[in-house]
Amino acid sequence: MANAVIFFAQGLEECEGLVTVDILRRAGVTVTVAAVGGSVDIVSSHGVRITADAPAEGLDYAAFDAAILPGGMPGTLHLKADATVRRVCTDYAAAGKTVAAICAAPSALAAFGLLRGKNATVYPGADLIAALQEGGAAYTAAPVTQDGRIITGEALGAAIPFALCVAAALAGPEAAAKVKASIVDKT
């Protein structure tokens, strides 16, 4: 069974984070919600209170197969500025593990240098597209883009296809297809 860590920061887009956790758990992936910023109590960009499983600084990252970044503002800015998030994403990419980000969060991957020479998508704001391109990525404008072990999603509207893509990468296409059928996703 695969293990994934998803980083929640103050001001995250809660639906992108929680949909991803839900879909992955349905697919049989063990998911740990890691809180960035010292407190396990997170308040989303829309005022939803979430309690993470553990602070990001205290986890053994050798135990995980994937790192996932939900978007949202100012959550993405907190992720981009966090040394643990940067180290984990960079180490995982170098090791060939799955690194995934949705909405504004692919800009963090670009800032970490992980998108150079990759195809990627991001929330379609001019500043975020520019950040992707400055990081060396080719912007696809697709809802979900997978380039090797890097998976990016466009925005909240792509949260289910994004999570299913990550589920396929971690639990296999059959597990993802079962979840897709069980939630009656017709995309």
Long-range contacts (C-beta under 8 A, 24 or more apart in sequence): 1-28, 1-29, 1-30, 1-171, 2-28, 2-29, 2-30, 2-65, 2-66, 2-170, 2-171, 3-29, 3-30, 3-31, 3-32, 3-63, 3-64, 3-65, 3-66, 4-29, 4-30, 4-31, 4-32, 4-64, 4-65, 4-66, 4-67, 4-68, 4-98, 4-166, 4-170, 5-31, 5-32, 5-34, 5-59, 5-61, 5-64, 5-66, 5-67, 5-68, 5-88, 6-31, 6-32, 6-33, 6-34, 6-67, 6-68, 6-69, 6-70, 7-34, 7-35, 7-36, 7-56, 7-67, 7-68, 7-69, 7-70, 7-79, 7-82, 7-85, 8-33, 8-34, 8-35, 8-36, 8-42, 8-50, 8-52, 8-70, 8-75, 9-35, 9-36, 9-37, 9-42, 9-74, 9-75, 9-76, 9-78, 9-79, 9-82, 10-36, 10-37, 10-42, 10-43, 10-74, 10-75, 10-78, 11-43, 11-44, 11-45, 11-72, 11-73, 11-74, 11-75, 11-77, 11-78, 12-42, 12-44, 12-45, 12-70, 12-71, 12-72, 12-75, 12-76, 13-44, 13-45, 13-46, 13-70, 13-71, 13-72, 13-75, 13-103, 13-156, 14-44, 14-45, 14-46, 14-48, 14-50, 14-70, 14-72, 15-156, 15-159, 16-70, 16-71, 16-72, 16-102, 16-103, 16-153, 16-156, 16-159, 16-162, 17-44, 17-50, 17-70, 17-72, 18-50, 19-159, 19-160, 19-163, 20-68, 20-70, 20-102, 20-159, 20-162, 20-163, 20-166, 22-163, 23-160, 23-163, 23-164, 23-166, 23-167, 23-179, 23-183, 24-163, 24-166, 24-167, 24-170, 24-171, 26-167, 26-179, 26-182, 26-183, 27-167, 27-170, 27-171, 27-175, 27-176, 27-178, 27-179, 28-171, 28-175, 29-167, 29-170, 29-171, 32-59, 32-64, 34-59, 36-78, 36-79, 36-82, 36-84, 36-85, 37-78, 37-82, 44-72, 44-75, 45-72, 45-73, 45-74, 45-75, 56-82, 56-84, 56-85, 57-84, 61-88, 61-91, 64-92, 64-97, 65-97, 65-98, 65-170, 66-92, 66-97, 66-98, 66-99, 66-100, 66-166, 66-169, 66-170, 67-92, 67-97, 67-98, 67-99, 67-100, 68-99, 68-100, 68-101, 68-166, 69-100, 69-101, 69-102, 69-105, 69-108, 69-109, 70-101, 70-102, 70-103, 70-105, 71-101, 71-102, 71-103, 71-104, 71-105, 71-123, 71-155, 72-103, 72-104, 73-104, 75-105, 76-103, 76-104, 76-105, 76-107, 76-108, 79-105, 79-108, 80-107, 80-108, 80-111, 86-112, 89-114, 90-114, 93-149, 93-150, 96-149, 97-149, 98-149, 98-150, 98-151, 98-166, 98-169, 98-170, 99-149, 99-150, 99-151, 100-150, 100-151, 100-152, 100-153, 100-162, 100-165, 100-166, 100-169, 101-151, 101-152, 101-153, 102-152, 102-153, 102-154, 102-155, 102-158, 102-159, 102-162, 103-153, 103-154, 103-155, 103-156, 104-128, 106-132, 106-137, 106-152, 106-153, 107-131, 107-132, 107-135, 109-135, 109-150, 109-152, 110-134, 110-135, 110-136, 110-137, 111-135, 114-150, 115-150, 118-147, 118-148, 118-150, 119-145, 119-147, 120-145, 120-147, 120-150, 120-152, 121-145, 121-152, 121-153, 121-154, 122-152, 122-154, 123-154, 123-155, 124-154, 124-155, 160-185, 160-187, 161-185, 161-187
